[in-house]
Amino acid sequence: MKQARSIPVMRAVIDAVIERLWQGDETEIRIPDICQATGVNYGSVYHHFGSREGVIDAAYDQLFRDLVSQDLARIEAVSGRAQNAAEYFELVRPLVDVLSGGEERRRRRAMRVRIISASLTRPHLAELIGETQAEFMAELTDLVRLGQRNGFLRPDVDAGGLATVLQATLFGRVIDDVSADPVEQATWEATVGTLLMAVINPAPSA
């Protein structure tokens, strides 16, 4: 019972850290400030998370989980609404634009890169986000298989490989984000839309 009561309390700590991660660098995060903002006892924070880095790792993992879950929810919504290949085609095309374009998406991509970069030198964080990513990929692969069974997606392509290509395409624009001369948004949307539809979706017959 005591552990159950601590869950919302510790989530408050994580949420406070996430808010600060969006605002600036993790080196600026101080546990006393978090305690003051949340009203959580200093000792309780360290008892639950073990260290300052443990708090930040937990916040990074939750943030990573939130980001991929929100993307998955959008894809699930499309999969559930389509009744045929033509309708699926029409629903996926604008979804590609939404998931790849705009300043908010750029911020989300940058944050995911930041989390992955941090995990390269922090084994515990790498383990946490590795599990989250595996769960996300399993669910995305299941959605691809569903699309294949319904005749919306090409059945001759491995579902796991196709799920990976989908994610890499949508997430991969982070490389262009750092360019001094990035591809224009309209050009990006048209190119990705054409590639995705040609590779993963059979041409609608109607």
FIBAKE-493286 format. One record per residue: x, y, z of N, C-alpha, C in turn; residue number from 1; residue in three letters. Coordinates in pm, whole numbers. Example, Ala and Ser with C-alpha at 12.3 -4.5 7.8 and 13.67 -1.06 7.14 Angstrom:
BEGIN
+--------+--------+--------+--------+--------+--------+--------+--------+--------+-------+---------+
:   n.px :   n.py :   n.pz :  ca.px :  ca.py :  ca.pz :   c.px :   c.py :   c.pz : fimar : drenlum :
+--------+--------+--------+--------+--------+--------+--------+--------+--------+-------+---------+
:   1319 :   -569 :    780 :   1230 :   -450 :    780 :   1320 :   -330 :    780 :     1 :     ALA :
:   1285 :   -225 :    708 :   1367 :   -106 :    714 :   1290 :      3 :    787 :     2 :     SER :
+--------+--------+--------+--------+--------+--------+--------+--------+--------+-------+---------+
***
This chain:
BEGIN
+--------+--------+--------+--------+--------+--------+--------+--------+--------+-------+---------+
:   n.px :   n.py :   n.pz :  ca.px :  ca.py :  ca.pz :   c.px :   c.py :   c.pz : fimar : drenlum :
+--------+--------+--------+--------+--------+--------+--------+--------+--------+-------+---------+
:     83 :   -120 :      0 :      0 :      0 :      0 :     87 :    126 :      0 :     1 :     MET :
:    194 :    124 :     82 :    283 :    239 :     89 :    349 :    263 :    -47 :     2 :     LYS :
:    389 :    153 :   -115 :    452 :    166 :   -245 :    354 :    224 :   -347 :     3 :     GLN :
:    228 :    180 :   -340 :    126 :    231 :   -432 :    106 :    380 :   -412 :     4 :     ALA :
:    108 :    425 :   -286 :     90 :    568 :   -260 :    206 :    649 :   -312 :     5 :     ARG :
:    324 :    588 :   -321 :    443 :    661 :   -364 :    447 :    684 :   -515 :     6 :     SER :
:    368 :    606 :   -589 :    373 :    616 :   -735 :    334 :    756 :   -784 :     7 :     ILE :
:    219 :    811 :   -746 :    186 :    946 :   -793 :    282 :   1053 :   -742 :     8 :     PRO :
:    337 :   1030 :   -624 :    433 :   1126 :   -567 :    560 :   1128 :   -652 :     9 :     VAL :
:    611 :   1010 :   -684 :    732 :   1004 :   -764 :    707 :   1048 :   -907 :    10 :     MET :
:    585 :   1027 :   -957 :    553 :   1076 :  -1091 :    555 :   1228 :  -1093 :    11 :     ARG :
:    515 :   1289 :   -983 :    521 :   1434 :   -975 :    665 :   1483 :   -987 :    12 :     ALA :
:    757 :   1408 :   -925 :    899 :   1442 :   -935 :    946 :   1428 :  -1080 :    13 :     VAL :
:    910 :   1317 :  -1143 :    948 :   1292 :  -1282 :    893 :   1401 :  -1373 :    14 :     ILE :
:    766 :   1438 :  -1354 :    705 :   1541 :  -1437 :    776 :   1675 :  -1422 :    15 :     ASP :
:    818 :   1706 :  -1300 :    889 :   1831 :  -1276 :   1024 :   1831 :  -1347 :    16 :     ALA :
:   1091 :   1716 :  -1347 :   1219 :   1706 :  -1416 :   1198 :   1714 :  -1567 :    17 :     VAL :
:   1094 :   1648 :  -1618 :   1065 :   1654 :  -1762 :   1041 :   1798 :  -1807 :    18 :     ILE :
:    966 :   1871 :  -1727 :    941 :   2012 :  -1761 :   1071 :   2090 :  -1776 :    19 :     GLU :
:   1165 :   2063 :  -1687 :   1293 :   2133 :  -1692 :   1382 :   2083 :  -1806 :    20 :     ARG :
:   1368 :   1955 :  -1843 :   1444 :   1904 :  -1956 :   1400 :   1971 :  -2086 :    21 :     LEU :
:   1272 :   1999 :  -2098 :   1223 :   2071 :  -2216 :   1275 :   2214 :  -2219 :    22 :     TRP :
:   1297 :   2270 :  -2102 :   1336 :   2410 :  -2093 :   1486 :   2433 :  -2109 :    23 :     GLN :
:   1568 :   2333 :  -2074 :   1711 :   2354 :  -2080 :   1791 :   2227 :  -2062 :    24 :     GLY :
:   1918 :   2244 :  -2034 :   2011 :   2132 :  -2022 :   1996 :   2063 :  -1887 :    25 :     ASP :
:   2022 :   1933 :  -1885 :   2006 :   1857 :  -1760 :   2105 :   1898 :  -1652 :    26 :     GLU :
:   2216 :   1962 :  -1689 :   2313 :   2005 :  -1590 :   2256 :   2113 :  -1498 :    27 :     THR :
:   2148 :   2178 :  -1544 :   2086 :   2285 :  -1465 :   1985 :   2232 :  -1363 :    28 :     GLU :
:   1957 :   2103 :  -1368 :   1856 :   2045 :  -1278 :   1917 :   2018 :  -1142 :    29 :     ILE :
:   1853 :   2072 :  -1039 :   1897 :   2052 :   -900 :   1784 :   1986 :   -822 :    30 :     ARG :
:   1817 :   1879 :   -754 :   1716 :   1804 :   -679 :   1648 :   1890 :   -572 :    31 :     ILE :
:   1719 :   1976 :   -500 :   1650 :   2063 :   -403 :   1542 :   2149 :   -468 :    32 :     PRO :
:   1567 :   2196 :   -591 :   1466 :   2275 :   -662 :   1345 :   2189 :   -696 :    33 :     ASP :
:   1369 :   2064 :   -735 :   1260 :   1972 :   -766 :   1178 :   1945 :   -641 :    34 :     ILE :
:   1245 :   1923 :   -530 :   1175 :   1898 :   -404 :   1089 :   2018 :   -364 :    35 :     CYS :
:   1143 :   2135 :   -380 :   1068 :   2256 :   -346 :    946 :   2272 :   -436 :    36 :     GLN :
:    962 :   2239 :   -565 :    852 :   2256 :   -660 :    742 :   2153 :   -639 :    37 :     ALA :
:    778 :   2034 :   -594 :    680 :   1925 :   -581 :    635 :   1899 :   -439 :    38 :     THR :
:    712 :   1949 :   -341 :    679 :   1922 :   -202 :    720 :   1784 :   -156 :    39 :     GLY :
:    798 :   1715 :   -238 :    845 :   1580 :   -203 :    973 :   1590 :   -122 :    40 :     VAL :
:    981 :   1510 :    -18 :   1097 :   1510 :     71 :   1224 :   1470 :     -4 :    41 :     ASN :
:   1333 :   1539 :     26 :   1463 :   1514 :    -37 :   1506 :   1369 :    -20 :    42 :     TYR :
:   1491 :   1319 :    101 :   1529 :   1181 :    128 :   1445 :   1081 :     52 :    43 :     GLY :
:   1317 :   1111 :     34 :   1228 :   1021 :    -39 :   1269 :   1009 :   -185 :    44 :     SER :
:   1312 :   1121 :   -243 :   1355 :   1120 :   -383 :   1475 :   1028 :   -400 :    45 :     VAL :
:   1574 :   1042 :   -312 :   1693 :    960 :   -323 :   1667 :    815 :   -285 :    46 :     TYR :
:   1574 :    793 :   -195 :   1538 :    657 :   -158 :   1475 :    585 :   -278 :    47 :     HIS :
:   1393 :    655 :   -352 :   1322 :    594 :   -464 :   1410 :    581 :   -587 :    48 :     HIS :
:   1487 :    686 :   -620 :   1563 :    688 :   -745 :   1711 :    656 :   -729 :    49 :     PHE :
:   1761 :    662 :   -607 :   1899 :    624 :   -581 :   2001 :    736 :   -594 :    50 :     GLY :
:   1980 :    826 :   -689 :   2077 :    934 :   -712 :   2013 :   1039 :   -801 :    51 :     SER :
:   2083 :   1151 :   -815 :   2035 :   1256 :   -906 :   2027 :   1201 :  -1048 :    52 :     ARG :
:   2128 :   1127 :  -1090 :   2126 :   1069 :  -1225 :   2010 :    971 :  -1240 :    53 :     GLU :
:   1977 :    899 :  -1132 :   1864 :    807 :  -1138 :   1734 :    880 :  -1160 :    54 :     GLY :
:   1720 :    997 :  -1101 :   1600 :   1079 :  -1122 :   1591 :   1123 :  -1268 :    55 :     VAL :
:   1702 :   1171 :  -1320 :   1703 :   1220 :  -1458 :   1682 :   1105 :  -1557 :    56 :     ILE :
:   1742 :    989 :  -1528 :   1721 :    873 :  -1615 :   1574 :    834 :  -1620 :    57 :     ASP :
:   1509 :    834 :  -1503 :   1367 :    799 :  -1497 :   1283 :    900 :  -1575 :    58 :     ALA :
:   1321 :   1027 :  -1567 :   1248 :   1131 :  -1641 :   1270 :   1115 :  -1791 :    59 :     ALA :
:   1393 :   1088 :  -1832 :   1422 :   1065 :  -1973 :   1342 :    947 :  -2026 :    60 :     TYR :
:   1338 :    839 :  -1948 :   1266 :    719 :  -1992 :   1117 :    748 :  -2007 :    61 :     ASP :
:   1059 :    819 :  -1910 :    917 :    852 :  -1918 :    889 :    943 :  -2037 :    62 :     GLN :
:    977 :   1038 :  -2059 :    961 :   1129 :  -2173 :    972 :   1054 :  -2304 :    63 :     LEU :
:   1068 :    964 :  -2314 :   1085 :    882 :  -2434 :    959 :    798 :  -2457 :    64 :     PHE :
:    907 :    740 :  -2349 :    787 :    657 :  -2358 :    667 :    742 :  -2403 :    65 :     ARG :
:    655 :    862 :  -2349 :    544 :    951 :  -2387 :    551 :    986 :  -2535 :    66 :     ASP :
:    670 :   1017 :  -2583 :    687 :   1058 :  -2722 :    649 :    946 :  -2819 :    67 :     LEU :
:    698 :    825 :  -2793 :    667 :    716 :  -2886 :    522 :    671 :  -2873 :    68 :     VAL :
:    466 :    681 :  -2752 :    326 :    640 :  -2732 :    231 :    733 :  -2806 :    69 :     SER :
:    261 :    861 :  -2807 :    176 :    957 :  -2878 :    179 :    932 :  -3028 :    70 :     GLN :
:    297 :    898 :  -3081 :    306 :    867 :  -3223 :    230 :    739 :  -3254 :    71 :     ASP :
:    243 :    640 :  -3168 :    175 :    512 :  -3190 :     23 :    532 :  -3189 :    72 :     LEU :
:    -25 :    617 :  -3100 :   -169 :    641 :  -3091 :   -223 :    699 :  -3222 :    73 :     ALA :
:   -147 :    787 :  -3284 :   -190 :    845 :  -3412 :   -198 :    737 :  -3521 :    74 :     ARG :
:    -98 :    650 :  -3522 :    -95 :    544 :  -3623 :   -208 :    444 :  -3599 :    75 :     ILE :
:   -234 :    412 :  -3472 :   -344 :    321 :  -3438 :   -478 :    379 :  -3484 :    76 :     GLU :
:   -494 :    509 :  -3467 :   -620 :    573 :  -3506 :   -645 :    558 :  -3655 :    77 :     ALA :
:   -540 :    573 :  -3735 :   -554 :    557 :  -3879 :   -587 :    412 :  -3913 :    78 :     VAL :
:   -517 :    319 :  -3850 :   -539 :    177 :  -3878 :   -682 :    135 :  -3845 :    79 :     SER :
:   -738 :    196 :  -3741 :   -872 :    159 :  -3699 :   -982 :    220 :  -3783 :    80 :     GLY :
:   -952 :    329 :  -3853 :  -1055 :    401 :  -3928 :  -1068 :    352 :  -4073 :    81 :     ARG :
:   -957 :    306 :  -4129 :   -959 :    269 :  -4270 :  -1044 :    145 :  -4294 :    82 :     ALA :
:  -1123 :    150 :  -4402 :  -1209 :     38 :  -4440 :  -1158 :    -35 :  -4564 :    83 :     GLN :
:  -1074 :     30 :  -4640 :  -1018 :    -31 :  -4760 :   -886 :     36 :  -4794 :    84 :     ASN :
:   -818 :    -18 :  -4896 :   -686 :     32 :  -4931 :   -688 :    179 :  -4972 :    85 :     ALA :
:   -791 :    217 :  -5050 :   -800 :    355 :  -5095 :   -815 :    451 :  -4977 :    86 :     ALA :
:   -898 :    414 :  -4881 :   -918 :    498 :  -4764 :   -793 :    503 :  -4678 :    87 :     GLU :
:   -726 :    389 :  -4666 :   -601 :    384 :  -4590 :   -498 :    479 :  -4651 :    88 :     TYR :
:   -490 :    476 :  -4782 :   -399 :    564 :  -4856 :   -427 :    711 :  -4823 :    89 :     PHE :
:   -554 :    747 :  -4824 :   -592 :    887 :  -4800 :   -570 :    929 :  -4655 :    90 :     GLU :
:   -576 :    834 :  -4561 :   -554 :    866 :  -4421 :   -405 :    874 :  -4386 :    91 :     LEU :
:   -326 :    786 :  -4449 :   -183 :    781 :  -4418 :   -108 :    902 :  -4472 :    92 :     VAL :
:   -145 :    947 :  -4591 :    -70 :   1059 :  -4652 :    -65 :   1183 :  -4562 :    93 :     ARG :
:   -177 :   1234 :  -4511 :   -166 :   1349 :  -4421 :   -100 :   1316 :  -4288 :    94 :     PRO :
:   -111 :   1189 :  -4244 :    -45 :   1150 :  -4119 :    105 :   1162 :  -4131 :    95 :     LEU :
:    159 :   1124 :  -4246 :    302 :   1137 :  -4270 :    345 :   1283 :  -4255 :    96 :     VAL :
:    265 :   1374 :  -4311 :    297 :   1516 :  -4301 :    294 :   1564 :  -4156 :    97 :     ASP :
:    193 :   1519 :  -4082 :    179 :   1560 :  -3942 :    296 :   1509 :  -3858 :    98 :     VAL :
:    334 :   1384 :  -3881 :    438 :   1324 :  -3799 :    579 :   1369 :  -3836 :    99 :     LEU :
:    595 :   1434 :  -3950 :    730 :   1473 :  -3992 :    751 :   1624 :  -4000 :   100 :     SER :
:    642 :   1703 :  -4002 :    657 :   1845 :  -4026 :    628 :   1933 :  -3906 :   101 :     GLY :
:    673 :   2056 :  -3914 :    642 :   2154 :  -3811 :    746 :   2167 :  -3702 :   102 :     GLY :
:    743 :   2281 :  -3636 :    840 :   2310 :  -3530 :    825 :   2215 :  -3411 :   103 :     GLU :
:    704 :   2179 :  -3376 :    683 :   2089 :  -3263 :    745 :   1953 :  -3290 :   104 :     GLU :
:    728 :   1903 :  -3414 :    788 :   1774 :  -3448 :    940 :   1784 :  -3445 :   105 :     ARG :
:    994 :   1897 :  -3487 :   1140 :   1915 :  -3482 :   1188 :   1907 :  -3339 :   106 :     ARG :
:   1115 :   1971 :  -3246 :   1152 :   1966 :  -3104 :   1145 :   1823 :  -3050 :   107 :     ARG :
:   1045 :   1750 :  -3092 :   1029 :   1612 :  -3046 :   1143 :   1524 :  -3098 :   108 :     ARG :
:   1179 :   1543 :  -3226 :   1291 :   1466 :  -3280 :   1419 :   1498 :  -3206 :   109 :     ARG :
:   1442 :   1626 :  -3180 :   1563 :   1668 :  -3111 :   1570 :   1608 :  -2971 :   110 :     ALA :
:   1456 :   1601 :  -2904 :   1455 :   1544 :  -2769 :   1485 :   1395 :  -2771 :   111 :     MET :
:   1431 :   1325 :  -2867 :   1460 :   1181 :  -2876 :   1608 :   1157 :  -2903 :   112 :     ARG :
:   1668 :   1238 :  -2989 :   1812 :   1226 :  -3013 :   1890 :   1257 :  -2886 :   113 :     VAL :
:   1846 :   1356 :  -2814 :   1912 :   1393 :  -2688 :   1908 :   1277 :  -2588 :   114 :     ARG :
:   1794 :   1212 :  -2579 :   1781 :   1100 :  -2486 :   1869 :    983 :  -2529 :   115 :     ILE :
:   1865 :    952 :  -2658 :   1947 :    842 :  -2709 :   2095 :    873 :  -2689 :   116 :     ILE :
:   2135 :    997 :  -2714 :   2275 :   1036 :  -2695 :   2317 :   1020 :  -2550 :   117 :     SER :
:   2230 :   1061 :  -2459 :   2261 :   1046 :  -2317 :   2278 :    901 :  -2278 :   118 :     ALA :
:   2201 :    812 :  -2341 :   2205 :    670 :  -2306 :   2336 :    603 :  -2349 :   119 :     SER :
:   2410 :    664 :  -2441 :   2532 :    604 :  -2491 :   2637 :    589 :  -2382 :   120 :     LEU :
:   2633 :    674 :  -2283 :   2731 :    668 :  -2174 :   2666 :    634 :  -2040 :   121 :     THR :
:   2536 :    597 :  -2043 :   2464 :    564 :  -1919 :   2391 :    432 :  -1939 :   122 :     ARG :
:   2453 :    322 :  -1899 :   2397 :    188 :  -1922 :   2255 :    170 :  -1869 :   123 :     PRO :
:   2227 :    227 :  -1752 :   2093 :    209 :  -1695 :   1988 :    277 :  -1783 :   124 :     HIS :
:   2016 :    397 :  -1830 :   1924 :    466 :  -1919 :   1909 :    390 :  -2050 :   125 :     LEU :
:   2019 :    337 :  -2102 :   2014 :    259 :  -2226 :   1922 :    138 :  -2209 :   126 :     ALA :
:   1928 :     75 :  -2094 :   1842 :    -40 :  -2068 :   1695 :      2 :  -2061 :   127 :     GLU :
:   1669 :    114 :  -1996 :   1531 :    162 :  -1982 :   1469 :    195 :  -2117 :   128 :     LEU :
:   1537 :    278 :  -2196 :   1477 :    318 :  -2323 :   1481 :    204 :  -2424 :   129 :     ILE :
:   1575 :    111 :  -2406 :   1579 :     -6 :  -2493 :   1454 :    -89 :  -2478 :   130 :     GLY :
:   1408 :   -106 :  -2354 :   1285 :   -180 :  -2330 :   1164 :   -106 :  -2387 :   131 :     GLU :
:   1163 :     25 :  -2369 :   1053 :    106 :  -2422 :   1048 :     98 :  -2574 :   132 :     THR :
:   1165 :    109 :  -2638 :   1170 :    103 :  -2783 :   1126 :    -34 :  -2834 :   133 :     GLN :
:   1165 :   -140 :  -2764 :   1125 :   -275 :  -2804 :    974 :   -292 :  -2796 :   134 :     ALA :
:    913 :   -237 :  -2691 :    768 :   -244 :  -2677 :    699 :   -167 :  -2790 :   135 :     GLU :
:    751 :    -50 :  -2819 :    694 :     32 :  -2927 :    703 :    -39 :  -3061 :   136 :     PHE :
:    820 :    -97 :  -3090 :    839 :   -165 :  -3217 :    749 :   -287 :  -3229 :   137 :     MET :
:    728 :   -358 :  -3118 :    639 :   -474 :  -3121 :    497 :   -432 :  -3155 :   138 :     ALA :
:    452 :   -322 :  -3096 :    316 :   -274 :  -3123 :    304 :   -220 :  -3265 :   139 :     GLU :
:    406 :   -149 :  -3311 :    404 :    -96 :  -3448 :    407 :   -210 :  -3549 :   140 :     LEU :
:    486 :   -313 :  -3521 :    491 :   -430 :  -3609 :    356 :   -500 :  -3616 :   141 :     THR :
:    287 :   -508 :  -3502 :    153 :   -567 :  -3500 :     57 :   -486 :  -3588 :   142 :     ASP :
:     70 :   -354 :  -3586 :    -15 :   -269 :  -3669 :     15 :   -290 :  -3818 :   143 :     LEU :
:    142 :   -309 :  -3849 :    180 :   -337 :  -3989 :    120 :   -471 :  -4031 :   144 :     VAL :
:    129 :   -572 :  -3946 :     72 :   -703 :  -3978 :    -80 :   -692 :  -3999 :   145 :     ARG :
:   -144 :   -610 :  -3917 :   -288 :   -590 :  -3932 :   -317 :   -528 :  -4068 :   146 :     LEU :
:   -238 :   -428 :  -4106 :   -255 :   -365 :  -4236 :   -232 :   -463 :  -4350 :   147 :     GLY :
:   -137 :   -553 :  -4332 :   -111 :   -654 :  -4434 :   -228 :   -752 :  -4445 :   148 :     GLN :
:   -281 :   -794 :  -4331 :   -395 :   -887 :  -4333 :   -518 :   -823 :  -4398 :   149 :     ARG :
:   -533 :   -693 :  -4377 :   -648 :   -622 :  -4433 :   -629 :   -583 :  -4579 :   150 :     ASN :
:   -510 :   -610 :  -4631 :   -483 :   -577 :  -4770 :   -441 :   -434 :  -4793 :   151 :     GLY :
:   -409 :   -360 :  -4684 :   -369 :   -219 :  -4698 :   -220 :   -205 :  -4727 :   152 :     PHE :
:   -141 :   -299 :  -4680 :      5 :   -291 :  -4693 :     57 :   -412 :  -4769 :   153 :     LEU :
:    170 :   -394 :  -4834 :    229 :   -502 :  -4913 :    260 :   -623 :  -4826 :   154 :     ARG :
:    212 :   -741 :  -4861 :    235 :   -861 :  -4780 :    371 :   -924 :  -4803 :   155 :     PRO :
:    444 :   -881 :  -4907 :    571 :   -942 :  -4942 :    690 :   -876 :  -4870 :   156 :     ASP :
:    662 :   -784 :  -4779 :    767 :   -716 :  -4703 :    756 :   -758 :  -4557 :   157 :     VAL :
:    869 :   -790 :  -4495 :    869 :   -830 :  -4354 :    808 :   -720 :  -4268 :   158 :     ASP :
:    715 :   -757 :  -4180 :    644 :   -658 :  -4099 :    738 :   -581 :  -4008 :   159 :     ALA :
:    831 :   -651 :  -3945 :    926 :   -582 :  -3856 :   1017 :   -488 :  -3931 :   160 :     GLY :
:   1062 :   -532 :  -4048 :   1146 :   -445 :  -4130 :   1071 :   -323 :  -4178 :   161 :     GLY :
:    945 :   -344 :  -4217 :    864 :   -232 :  -4264 :    837 :   -133 :  -4152 :   162 :     LEU :
:    812 :   -183 :  -4031 :    790 :    -96 :  -3916 :    915 :    -13 :  -3888 :   163 :     ALA :
:   1031 :    -74 :  -3904 :   1157 :     -2 :  -3882 :   1177 :    106 :  -3988 :   164 :     THR :
:   1144 :     74 :  -4113 :   1156 :    173 :  -4221 :   1062 :    290 :  -4196 :   165 :     VAL :
:    940 :    261 :  -4153 :    844 :    367 :  -4123 :    899 :    462 :  -4018 :   166 :     LEU :
:    949 :    403 :  -3910 :    999 :    487 :  -3801 :   1123 :    564 :  -3843 :   167 :     GLN :
:   1212 :    499 :  -3916 :   1334 :    566 :  -3960 :   1303 :    682 :  -4053 :   168 :     ALA :
:   1203 :    665 :  -4138 :   1165 :    772 :  -4231 :   1109 :    892 :  -4157 :   169 :     THR :
:   1020 :    867 :  -4063 :    957 :    976 :  -3989 :   1054 :   1044 :  -3893 :   170 :     LEU :
:   1142 :    966 :  -3834 :   1234 :   1019 :  -3733 :   1363 :   1072 :  -3796 :   171 :     PHE :
:   1394 :   1020 :  -3915 :   1523 :   1049 :  -3976 :   1546 :   1193 :  -4017 :   172 :     GLY :
:   1443 :   1275 :  -4019 :   1463 :   1412 :  -4062 :   1549 :   1491 :  -3963 :   173 :     ARG :
:   1577 :   1431 :  -3849 :   1663 :   1497 :  -3751 :   1799 :   1530 :  -3813 :   174 :     VAL :
:   1842 :   1451 :  -3911 :   1969 :   1477 :  -3978 :   1963 :   1609 :  -4054 :   175 :     ILE :
:   1850 :   1632 :  -4121 :   1834 :   1756 :  -4198 :   1805 :   1875 :  -4107 :   176 :     ASP :
:   1754 :   1847 :  -3987 :   1722 :   1955 :  -3894 :   1843 :   2040 :  -3860 :   177 :     ASP :
:   1962 :   1979 :  -3859 :   2082 :   2052 :  -3819 :   2152 :   2119 :  -3938 :   178 :     VAL :
:   2098 :   2100 :  -4057 :   2160 :   2159 :  -4176 :   2141 :   2310 :  -4179 :   179 :     SER :
:   2242 :   2379 :  -4233 :   2230 :   2524 :  -4251 :   2136 :   2557 :  -4365 :   180 :     ALA :
:   2108 :   2458 :  -4450 :   2020 :   2479 :  -4563 :   1926 :   2357 :  -4575 :   181 :     ASP :
:   1831 :   2345 :  -4481 :   1744 :   2227 :  -4481 :   1647 :   2225 :  -4598 :   182 :     PRO :
:   1599 :   2106 :  -4628 :   1499 :   2089 :  -4734 :   1370 :   2159 :  -4691 :   183 :     VAL :
:   1305 :   2225 :  -4785 :   1180 :   2293 :  -4752 :   1073 :   2193 :  -4709 :   184 :     GLU :
:    985 :   2238 :  -4621 :    883 :   2149 :  -4565 :    796 :   2086 :  -4674 :   185 :     GLN :
:    752 :   2166 :  -4771 :    666 :   2114 :  -4877 :    738 :   2007 :  -4958 :   186 :     ALA :
:    865 :   2028 :  -4983 :    945 :   1931 :  -5059 :    960 :   1802 :  -4980 :   187 :     THR :
:    987 :   1817 :  -4850 :   1002 :   1701 :  -4764 :    874 :   1619 :  -4761 :   188 :     TRP :
:    762 :   1685 :  -4741 :    634 :   1614 :  -4732 :    602 :   1540 :  -4861 :   189 :     GLU :
:    626 :   1606 :  -4974 :    597 :   1543 :  -5102 :    686 :   1422 :  -5125 :   190 :     ALA :
:    814 :   1436 :  -5091 :    909 :   1327 :  -5113 :    880 :   1207 :  -5024 :   191 :     THR :
:    862 :   1233 :  -4895 :    834 :   1123 :  -4802 :    701 :   1057 :  -4836 :   192 :     VAL :
:    602 :   1139 :  -4868 :    473 :   1082 :  -4904 :    481 :    989 :  -5023 :   193 :     GLY :
:    554 :   1032 :  -5125 :    571 :    951 :  -5246 :    646 :    822 :  -5216 :   194 :     THR :
:    754 :    833 :  -5141 :    834 :    714 :  -5109 :    756 :    614 :  -5025 :   195 :     LEU :
:    689 :    663 :  -4923 :    614 :    573 :  -4836 :    500 :    504 :  -4910 :   196 :     LEU :
:    425 :    582 :  -4986 :    313 :    522 :  -5057 :    359 :    421 :  -5161 :   197 :     MET :
:    470 :    450 :  -5227 :    521 :    360 :  -5331 :    577 :    232 :  -5271 :   198 :     ALA :
:    638 :    244 :  -5153 :    706 :    128 :  -5095 :    616 :     43 :  -5009 :   199 :     VAL :
:    531 :    105 :  -4928 :    458 :     26 :  -4830 :    310 :      8 :  -4862 :   200 :     ILE :
:    258 :     85 :  -4954 :    114 :     76 :  -4977 :     84 :     46 :  -5123 :   201 :     ASN :
:     10 :    -59 :  -5152 :    -25 :    -84 :  -5292 :   -110 :     29 :  -5345 :   202 :     PRO :
:    -94 :     61 :  -5470 :   -171 :    171 :  -5530 :   -320 :    139 :  -5520 :   203 :     ALA :
:   -399 :    230 :  -5462 :   -542 :    205 :  -5450 :   -607 :    188 :  -5587 :   204 :     PRO :
:   -696 :     95 :  -5594 :   -763 :     69 :  -5722 :   -883 :    161 :  -5742 :   205 :     SER :
:   -926 :    225 :  -5631 :  -1042 :    312 :  -5641 :  -1031 :    423 :  -5539 :   206 :     ALA :
+--------+--------+--------+--------+--------+--------+--------+--------+--------+-------+---------+
***
